[in-house]
Amino acid sequence: MHREKAPMKVLTEDADSIIIYFSRSGNTENLVKMICNEMNADMLELTLSNPYPEDYDKTVERANEERDSGDFPEINTDMPDLS
């Protein structure tokens, strides 16, 4: 399930916290939305310069290789000032 939409980004002045997350298929994003509604939290989705494959098995293989080698994917997200 390749996602073509813009990354989720909700940054307000009155939030109590922020949830920064990654969601390959959208399942984590759905949970984050529910949590943010309950906690008055902002949200920011991390995206990758080289997204994971649509195929789940290929994604798992790549993630295992990255974890084993310590060569993690480059994040392609403009991070706000969190101070």
Biopython code that builds the backbone (N, CA, C, O; Angstrom):
import numpy as np
from Bio.PDB.StructureBuilder import StructureBuilder

atoms = [
    (1, "MET", "N", (0.848, -1.171, 0.000)),
    (1, "MET", "CA", (0.000, 0.000, 0.000)),
    (1, "MET", "C", (0.896, 1.236, 0.000)),
    (1, "MET", "O", (1.329, 1.684, 1.062)),
    (2, "HIS", "N", (1.172, 1.780, -1.153)),
    (2, "HIS", "CA", (2.029, 2.956, -1.251)),
    (2, "HIS", "C", (1.198, 4.204, -1.053)),
    (2, "HIS", "O", (0.149, 4.369, -1.676)),
    (3, "ARG", "N", (1.664, 5.073, -0.192)),
    (3, "ARG", "CA", (0.910, 6.276, 0.140)),
    (3, "ARG", "C", (1.449, 7.446, -0.654)),
    (3, "ARG", "O", (2.638, 7.755, -0.576)),
    (4, "GLU", "N", (0.592, 8.100, -1.415)),
    (4, "GLU", "CA", (0.986, 9.219, -2.261)),
    (4, "GLU", "C", (0.592, 10.567, -1.662)),
    (4, "GLU", "O", (0.892, 11.605, -2.252)),
    (5, "LYS", "N", (-0.057, 10.576, -0.530)),
    (5, "LYS", "CA", (-0.513, 11.841, 0.038)),
    (5, "LYS", "C", (0.620, 12.531, 0.804)),
    (5, "LYS", "O", (1.643, 11.928, 1.128)),
    (6, "ALA", "N", (0.397, 13.801, 1.076)),
    (6, "ALA", "CA", (1.387, 14.575, 1.833)),
    (6, "ALA", "C", (1.464, 14.041, 3.262)),
    (6, "ALA", "O", (0.473, 13.537, 3.792)),
    (7, "PRO", "N", (2.635, 14.149, 3.885)),
    (7, "PRO", "CA", (2.765, 13.686, 5.275)),
    (7, "PRO", "C", (1.848, 14.477, 6.214)),
    (7, "PRO", "O", (1.594, 15.663, 6.002)),
    (8, "MET", "N", (1.365, 13.803, 7.243)),
    (8, "MET", "CA", (0.496, 14.433, 8.230)),
    (8, "MET", "C", (1.325, 15.381, 9.095)),
    (8, "MET", "O", (2.375, 15.009, 9.619)),
    (9, "LYS", "N", (0.837, 16.602, 9.231)),
    (9, "LYS", "CA", (1.555, 17.596, 10.030)),
    (9, "LYS", "C", (0.521, 18.513, 10.671)),
    (9, "LYS", "O", (-0.163, 19.267, 9.978)),
    (10, "VAL", "N", (0.408, 18.449, 11.991)),
    (10, "VAL", "CA", (-0.481, 19.323, 12.739)),
    (10, "VAL", "C", (0.347, 19.944, 13.844)),
    (10, "VAL", "O", (0.712, 19.279, 14.814)),
    (11, "LEU", "N", (0.640, 21.230, 13.689)),
    (11, "LEU", "CA", (1.461, 21.959, 14.667)),
    (11, "LEU", "C", (0.685, 23.192, 15.100)),
    (11, "LEU", "O", (0.393, 24.067, 14.285)),
    (12, "THR", "N", (0.355, 23.260, 16.377)),
    (12, "THR", "CA", (-0.410, 24.379, 16.913)),
    (12, "THR", "C", (0.354, 25.034, 18.053)),
    (12, "THR", "O", (1.372, 24.515, 18.512)),
    (13, "GLU", "N", (-0.135, 26.154, 18.495)),
    (13, "GLU", "CA", (0.498, 26.878, 19.609)),
    (13, "GLU", "C", (0.030, 26.361, 20.970)),
    (13, "GLU", "O", (0.714, 26.565, 21.972)),
    (14, "ASP", "N", (-1.120, 25.697, 21.019)),
    (14, "ASP", "CA", (-1.696, 25.346, 22.311)),
    (14, "ASP", "C", (-1.650, 23.855, 22.655)),
    (14, "ASP", "O", (-2.280, 23.430, 23.623)),
    (15, "ALA", "N", (-0.921, 23.064, 21.883)),
    (15, "ALA", "CA", (-0.838, 21.626, 22.179)),
    (15, "ALA", "C", (-0.001, 21.396, 23.434)),
    (15, "ALA", "O", (0.919, 22.156, 23.737)),
    (16, "ASP", "N", (-0.343, 20.327, 24.155)),
    (16, "ASP", "CA", (0.405, 19.955, 25.355)),
    (16, "ASP", "C", (1.647, 19.132, 25.023)),
    (16, "ASP", "O", (2.599, 19.101, 25.803)),
    (17, "SER", "N", (1.640, 18.465, 23.864)),
    (17, "SER", "CA", (2.752, 17.595, 23.464)),
    (17, "SER", "C", (2.693, 17.371, 21.961)),
    (17, "SER", "O", (1.789, 17.852, 21.278)),
    (18, "ILE", "N", (3.674, 16.631, 21.461)),
    (18, "ILE", "CA", (3.701, 16.287, 20.041)),
    (18, "ILE", "C", (4.036, 14.804, 19.911)),
    (18, "ILE", "O", (4.870, 14.274, 20.644)),
    (19, "ILE", "N", (3.380, 14.159, 18.978)),
    (19, "ILE", "CA", (3.682, 12.769, 18.653)),
    (19, "ILE", "C", (4.333, 12.765, 17.287)),
    (19, "ILE", "O", (3.729, 13.175, 16.296)),
    (20, "ILE", "N", (5.567, 12.300, 17.243)),
    (20, "ILE", "CA", (6.310, 12.190, 15.990)),
    (20, "ILE", "C", (6.357, 10.711, 15.651)),
    (20, "ILE", "O", (6.804, 9.902, 16.464)),
    (21, "TYR", "N", (5.899, 10.350, 14.460)),
    (21, "TYR", "CA", (5.707, 8.941, 14.150)),
    (21, "TYR", "C", (6.057, 8.631, 12.702)),
    (21, "TYR", "O", (6.201, 9.531, 11.875)),
    (22, "PHE", "N", (6.190, 7.356, 12.417)),
    (22, "PHE", "CA", (6.365, 6.840, 11.069)),
    (22, "PHE", "C", (5.280, 5.805, 10.827)),
    (22, "PHE", "O", (5.004, 4.972, 11.691)),
    (23, "SER", "N", (4.669, 5.857, 9.660)),
    (23, "SER", "CA", (3.611, 4.906, 9.327)),
    (23, "SER", "C", (3.768, 4.480, 7.872)),
    (23, "SER", "O", (3.520, 5.267, 6.958)),
    (24, "ARG", "N", (4.177, 3.240, 7.663)),
    (24, "ARG", "CA", (4.357, 2.738, 6.302)),
    (24, "ARG", "C", (3.022, 2.541, 5.602)),
    (24, "ARG", "O", (2.877, 2.906, 4.435)),
    (25, "SER", "N", (2.050, 1.971, 6.293)),
    (25, "SER", "CA", (0.791, 1.615, 5.645)),
    (25, "SER", "C", (-0.387, 2.496, 6.047)),
    (25, "SER", "O", (-1.435, 2.455, 5.403)),
    (26, "GLY", "N", (-0.229, 3.286, 7.093)),
    (26, "GLY", "CA", (-1.322, 4.137, 7.558)),
    (26, "GLY", "C", (-1.946, 3.666, 8.859)),
    (26, "GLY", "O", (-2.716, 4.411, 9.465)),
    (27, "ASN", "N", (-1.640, 2.451, 9.312)),
    (27, "ASN", "CA", (-2.215, 1.943, 10.562)),
    (27, "ASN", "C", (-1.753, 2.746, 11.768)),
    (27, "ASN", "O", (-2.560, 3.106, 12.625)),
    (28, "THR", "N", (-0.455, 3.026, 11.835)),
    (28, "THR", "CA", (0.068, 3.813, 12.956)),
    (28, "THR", "C", (-0.528, 5.214, 12.935)),
    (28, "THR", "O", (-0.842, 5.773, 13.986)),
    (29, "GLU", "N", (-0.684, 5.779, 11.745)),
    (29, "GLU", "CA", (-1.269, 7.111, 11.646)),
    (29, "GLU", "C", (-2.677, 7.139, 12.237)),
    (29, "GLU", "O", (-3.036, 8.094, 12.926)),
    (30, "ASN", "N", (-3.464, 6.125, 11.982)),
    (30, "ASN", "CA", (-4.820, 6.076, 12.540)),
    (30, "ASN", "C", (-4.795, 6.073, 14.063)),
    (30, "ASN", "O", (-5.602, 6.751, 14.699)),
    (31, "LEU", "N", (-3.874, 5.316, 14.650)),
    (31, "LEU", "CA", (-3.750, 5.301, 16.108)),
    (31, "LEU", "C", (-3.291, 6.657, 16.635)),
    (31, "LEU", "O", (-3.797, 7.138, 17.649)),
    (32, "VAL", "N", (-2.336, 7.268, 15.946)),
    (32, "VAL", "CA", (-1.822, 8.575, 16.364)),
    (32, "VAL", "C", (-2.951, 9.613, 16.373)),
    (32, "VAL", "O", (-3.049, 10.420, 17.298)),
    (33, "LYS", "N", (-3.786, 9.589, 15.361)),
    (33, "LYS", "CA", (-4.910, 10.533, 15.317)),
    (33, "LYS", "C", (-5.816, 10.373, 16.536)),
    (33, "LYS", "O", (-6.236, 11.365, 17.132)),
    (34, "MET", "N", (-6.114, 9.140, 16.905)),
    (34, "MET", "CA", (-6.971, 8.911, 18.078)),
    (34, "MET", "C", (-6.294, 9.399, 19.355)),
    (34, "MET", "O", (-6.933, 10.029, 20.197)),
    (35, "ILE", "N", (-5.002, 9.110, 19.497)),
    (35, "ILE", "CA", (-4.266, 9.539, 20.693)),
    (35, "ILE", "C", (-4.189, 11.057, 20.760)),
    (35, "ILE", "O", (-4.385, 11.644, 21.825)),
    (36, "CYS", "N", (-3.909, 11.690, 19.642)),
    (36, "CYS", "CA", (-3.803, 13.159, 19.616)),
    (36, "CYS", "C", (-5.106, 13.820, 20.022)),
    (36, "CYS", "O", (-5.100, 14.832, 20.723)),
    (37, "ASN", "N", (-6.216, 13.260, 19.590)),
    (37, "ASN", "CA", (-7.525, 13.815, 19.963)),
    (37, "ASN", "C", (-7.772, 13.724, 21.457)),
    (37, "ASN", "O", (-8.406, 14.608, 22.033)),
    (38, "GLU", "N", (-7.281, 12.669, 22.095)),
    (38, "GLU", "CA", (-7.476, 12.487, 23.529)),
    (38, "GLU", "C", (-6.505, 13.304, 24.367)),
    (38, "GLU", "O", (-6.824, 13.665, 25.500)),
    (39, "MET", "N", (-5.321, 13.604, 23.831)),
    (39, "MET", "CA", (-4.247, 14.214, 24.617)),
    (39, "MET", "C", (-3.979, 15.686, 24.298)),
    (39, "MET", "O", (-3.073, 16.275, 24.889)),
    (40, "ASN", "N", (-4.720, 16.286, 23.401)),
    (40, "ASN", "CA", (-4.417, 17.647, 22.947)),
    (40, "ASN", "C", (-2.968, 17.726, 22.465)),
    (40, "ASN", "O", (-2.210, 18.603, 22.881)),
    (41, "ALA", "N", (-2.603, 16.812, 21.598)),
    (41, "ALA", "CA", (-1.234, 16.735, 21.085)),
    (41, "ALA", "C", (-1.198, 17.085, 19.605)),
    (41, "ALA", "O", (-2.153, 16.844, 18.866)),
    (42, "ASP", "N", (-0.081, 17.655, 19.194)),
    (42, "ASP", "CA", (0.186, 17.850, 17.780)),
    (42, "ASP", "C", (0.756, 16.557, 17.213)),
    (42, "ASP", "O", (1.097, 15.641, 17.962)),
    (43, "MET", "N", (0.858, 16.484, 15.889)),
    (43, "MET", "CA", (1.437, 15.294, 15.273)),
    (43, "MET", "C", (2.305, 15.679, 14.087)),
    (43, "MET", "O", (2.053, 16.660, 13.388)),
    (44, "LEU", "N", (3.336, 14.871, 13.889)),
    (44, "LEU", "CA", (4.245, 15.080, 12.771)),
    (44, "LEU", "C", (4.672, 13.714, 12.255)),
    (44, "LEU", "O", (5.245, 12.908, 12.989)),
    (45, "GLU", "N", (4.387, 13.468, 10.987)),
    (45, "GLU", "CA", (4.740, 12.196, 10.365)),
    (45, "GLU", "C", (6.134, 12.273, 9.762)),
    (45, "GLU", "O", (6.439, 13.192, 9.003)),
    (46, "LEU", "N", (6.977, 11.306, 10.102)),
    (46, "LEU", "CA", (8.295, 11.199, 9.496)),
    (46, "LEU", "C", (8.164, 10.516, 8.142)),
    (46, "LEU", "O", (7.433, 9.535, 8.003)),
    (47, "THR", "N", (8.871, 11.034, 7.150)),
    (47, "THR", "CA", (8.920, 10.402, 5.838)),
    (47, "THR", "C", (10.369, 10.091, 5.515)),
    (47, "THR", "O", (11.285, 10.675, 6.094)),
    (48, "LEU", "N", (10.570, 9.172, 4.591)),
    (48, "LEU", "CA", (11.913, 8.732, 4.217)),
    (48, "LEU", "C", (12.264, 9.212, 2.818)),
    (48, "LEU", "O", (11.401, 9.316, 1.947)),
    (49, "SER", "N", (13.551, 9.505, 2.615)),
    (49, "SER", "CA", (14.019, 9.886, 1.283)),
    (49, "SER", "C", (13.812, 8.743, 0.293)),
    (49, "SER", "O", (13.461, 8.970, -0.865)),
    (50, "ASN", "N", (14.031, 7.519, 0.754)),
    (50, "ASN", "CA", (13.840, 6.325, -0.059)),
    (50, "ASN", "C", (12.780, 5.465, 0.635)),
    (50, "ASN", "O", (13.119, 4.638, 1.482)),
    (51, "PRO", "N", (11.502, 5.650, 0.288)),
    (51, "PRO", "CA", (10.429, 4.934, 0.990)),
    (51, "PRO", "C", (10.596, 3.418, 0.905)),
    (51, "PRO", "O", (11.229, 2.889, -0.009)),
    (52, "TYR", "N", (10.013, 2.747, 1.880)),
    (52, "TYR", "CA", (10.021, 1.288, 1.887)),
    (52, "TYR", "C", (9.170, 0.760, 0.732)),
    (52, "TYR", "O", (8.247, 1.437, 0.281)),
    (53, "PRO", "N", (9.479, -0.447, 0.254)),
    (53, "PRO", "CA", (8.696, -1.045, -0.833)),
    (53, "PRO", "C", (7.245, -1.289, -0.418)),
    (53, "PRO", "O", (6.934, -1.377, 0.770)),
    (54, "GLU", "N", (6.381, -1.395, -1.395)),
    (54, "GLU", "CA", (4.978, -1.713, -1.116)),
    (54, "GLU", "C", (4.836, -3.136, -0.601)),
    (54, "GLU", "O", (3.980, -3.407, 0.241)),
    (55, "ASP", "N", (5.657, -4.041, -1.093)),
    (55, "ASP", "CA", (5.600, -5.444, -0.703)),
    (55, "ASP", "C", (6.071, -5.604, 0.742)),
    (55, "ASP", "O", (7.180, -5.195, 1.084)),
    (56, "TYR", "N", (5.232, -6.197, 1.587)),
    (56, "TYR", "CA", (5.535, -6.314, 3.015)),
    (56, "TYR", "C", (6.813, -7.122, 3.262)),
    (56, "TYR", "O", (7.656, -6.710, 4.059)),
    (57, "ASP", "N", (6.965, -8.266, 2.590)),
    (57, "ASP", "CA", (8.147, -9.108, 2.807)),
    (57, "ASP", "C", (9.431, -8.378, 2.429)),
    (57, "ASP", "O", (10.450, -8.513, 3.107)),
    (58, "LYS", "N", (9.380, -7.602, 1.341)),
    (58, "LYS", "CA", (10.562, -6.829, 0.933)),
    (58, "LYS", "C", (10.857, -5.725, 1.952)),
    (58, "LYS", "O", (12.016, -5.410, 2.220)),
    (59, "THR", "N", (9.807, -5.148, 2.509)),
    (59, "THR", "CA", (9.985, -4.122, 3.540)),
    (59, "THR", "C", (10.652, -4.717, 4.778)),
    (59, "THR", "O", (11.582, -4.126, 5.328)),
    (60, "VAL", "N", (10.184, -5.878, 5.214)),
    (60, "VAL", "CA", (10.763, -6.543, 6.379)),
    (60, "VAL", "C", (12.229, -6.889, 6.111)),
    (60, "VAL", "O", (13.083, -6.695, 6.975)),
    (61, "GLU", "N", (12.512, -7.392, 4.932)),
    (61, "GLU", "CA", (13.894, -7.732, 4.567)),
    (61, "GLU", "C", (14.797, -6.499, 4.631)),
    (61, "GLU", "O", (15.892, -6.543, 5.190)),
    (62, "ARG", "N", (14.319, -5.405, 4.052)),
    (62, "ARG", "CA", (15.119, -4.175, 4.079)),
    (62, "ARG", "C", (15.302, -3.660, 5.510)),
    (62, "ARG", "O", (16.403, -3.266, 5.892)),
    (63, "ALA", "N", (14.237, -3.663, 6.291)),
    (63, "ALA", "CA", (14.320, -3.177, 7.671)),
    (63, "ALA", "C", (15.291, -4.024, 8.484)),
    (63, "ALA", "O", (16.055, -3.489, 9.288)),
    (64, "ASN", "N", (15.268, -5.338, 8.285)),
    (64, "ASN", "CA", (16.205, -6.220, 8.990)),
    (64, "ASN", "C", (17.641, -5.913, 8.594)),
    (64, "ASN", "O", (18.523, -5.876, 9.452)),
    (65, "GLU", "N", (17.887, -5.691, 7.311)),
    (65, "GLU", "CA", (19.230, -5.350, 6.842)),
    (65, "GLU", "C", (19.692, -4.026, 7.452)),
    (65, "GLU", "O", (20.842, -3.903, 7.873)),
    (66, "GLU", "N", (18.801, -3.043, 7.501)),
    (66, "GLU", "CA", (19.151, -1.738, 8.078)),
    (66, "GLU", "C", (19.477, -1.870, 9.563)),
    (66, "GLU", "O", (20.442, -1.283, 10.051)),
    (67, "ARG", "N", (18.672, -2.636, 10.265)),
    (67, "ARG", "CA", (18.906, -2.829, 11.697)),
    (67, "ARG", "C", (20.236, -3.547, 11.935)),
    (67, "ARG", "O", (21.007, -3.151, 12.809)),
    (68, "ASP", "N", (20.502, -4.598, 11.163)),
    (68, "ASP", "CA", (21.729, -5.371, 11.338)),
    (68, "ASP", "C", (22.977, -4.564, 10.999)),
    (68, "ASP", "O", (24.005, -4.699, 11.663)),
    (69, "SER", "N", (22.891, -3.725, 9.969)),
    (69, "SER", "CA", (24.056, -2.960, 9.529)),
    (69, "SER", "C", (24.195, -1.626, 10.269)),
    (69, "SER", "O", (25.277, -1.039, 10.289)),
    (70, "GLY", "N", (23.109, -1.148, 10.873)),
    (70, "GLY", "CA", (23.135, 0.167, 11.513)),
    (70, "GLY", "C", (23.037, 1.300, 10.502)),
    (70, "GLY", "O", (23.186, 2.468, 10.862)),
    (71, "ASP", "N", (22.789, 0.969, 9.248)),
    (71, "ASP", "CA", (22.664, 1.961, 8.174)),
    (71, "ASP", "C", (21.177, 2.270, 7.990)),
    (71, "ASP", "O", (20.520, 1.703, 7.116)),
    (72, "PHE", "N", (20.659, 3.167, 8.815)),
    (72, "PHE", "CA", (19.238, 3.457, 8.835)),
    (72, "PHE", "C", (18.849, 4.425, 7.726)),
    (72, "PHE", "O", (19.695, 5.175, 7.238)),
    (73, "PRO", "N", (17.588, 4.422, 7.324)),
    (73, "PRO", "CA", (17.151, 5.277, 6.222)),
    (73, "PRO", "C", (17.214, 6.758, 6.590)),
    (73, "PRO", "O", (17.073, 7.142, 7.751)),
    (74, "GLU", "N", (17.430, 7.567, 5.567)),
    (74, "GLU", "CA", (17.478, 9.023, 5.741)),
    (74, "GLU", "C", (16.054, 9.561, 5.884)),
    (74, "GLU", "O", (15.175, 9.256, 5.078)),
    (75, "ILE", "N", (15.850, 10.357, 6.913)),
    (75, "ILE", "CA", (14.543, 10.982, 7.137)),
    (75, "ILE", "C", (14.435, 12.208, 6.248)),
    (75, "ILE", "O", (15.371, 13.000, 6.138)),
    (76, "ASN", "N", (13.282, 12.351, 5.618)),
    (76, "ASN", "CA", (13.031, 13.442, 4.682)),
    (76, "ASN", "C", (11.889, 14.313, 5.218)),
    (76, "ASN", "O", (10.895, 14.537, 4.528)),
    (77, "THR", "N", (12.039, 14.795, 6.440)),
    (77, "THR", "CA", (11.004, 15.583, 7.085)),
    (77, "THR", "C", (11.626, 16.861, 7.631)),
    (77, "THR", "O", (12.657, 16.829, 8.302)),
    (78, "ASP", "N", (10.983, 17.987, 7.331)),
    (78, "ASP", "CA", (11.422, 19.244, 7.921)),
    (78, "ASP", "C", (10.970, 19.256, 9.381)),
    (78, "ASP", "O", (9.776, 19.287, 9.679)),
    (79, "MET", "N", (11.948, 19.229, 10.277)),
    (79, "MET", "CA", (11.624, 19.196, 11.700)),
    (79, "MET", "C", (11.397, 20.611, 12.225)),
    (79, "MET", "O", (12.206, 21.504, 11.975)),
    (80, "PRO", "N", (10.305, 20.818, 12.948)),
    (80, "PRO", "CA", (10.060, 22.133, 13.541)),
    (80, "PRO", "C", (10.971, 22.337, 14.752)),
    (80, "PRO", "O", (11.553, 21.387, 15.276)),
    (81, "ASP", "N", (11.081, 23.573, 15.176)),
    (81, "ASP", "CA", (11.812, 23.883, 16.403)),
    (81, "ASP", "C", (10.971, 23.379, 17.576)),
    (81, "ASP", "O", (9.879, 23.894, 17.821)),
    (82, "LEU", "N", (11.461, 22.395, 18.288)),
    (82, "LEU", "CA", (10.692, 21.794, 19.371)),
    (82, "LEU", "C", (11.023, 22.381, 20.743)),
    (82, "LEU", "O", (10.540, 21.891, 21.764)),
    (83, "SER", "N", (11.833, 23.411, 20.766)),
    (83, "SER", "CA", (12.173, 24.016, 22.055)),
    (83, "SER", "C", (10.973, 24.750, 22.609)),
    (83, "SER", "O", (11.050, 25.331, 23.691)),
]
sb = StructureBuilder()
sb.init_structure("model")
sb.init_model(0)
sb.init_chain("A")
sb.init_seg("    ")
for serial, (resi, resn, name, xyz) in enumerate(atoms, 1):
    if name == "N":
        sb.init_residue(resn, " ", resi, " ")
    sb.init_atom(name, np.array(xyz, "f"), 0.0, 1.0, " ", f" {name:<3s}", serial, name[0])
structure = sb.get_structure()
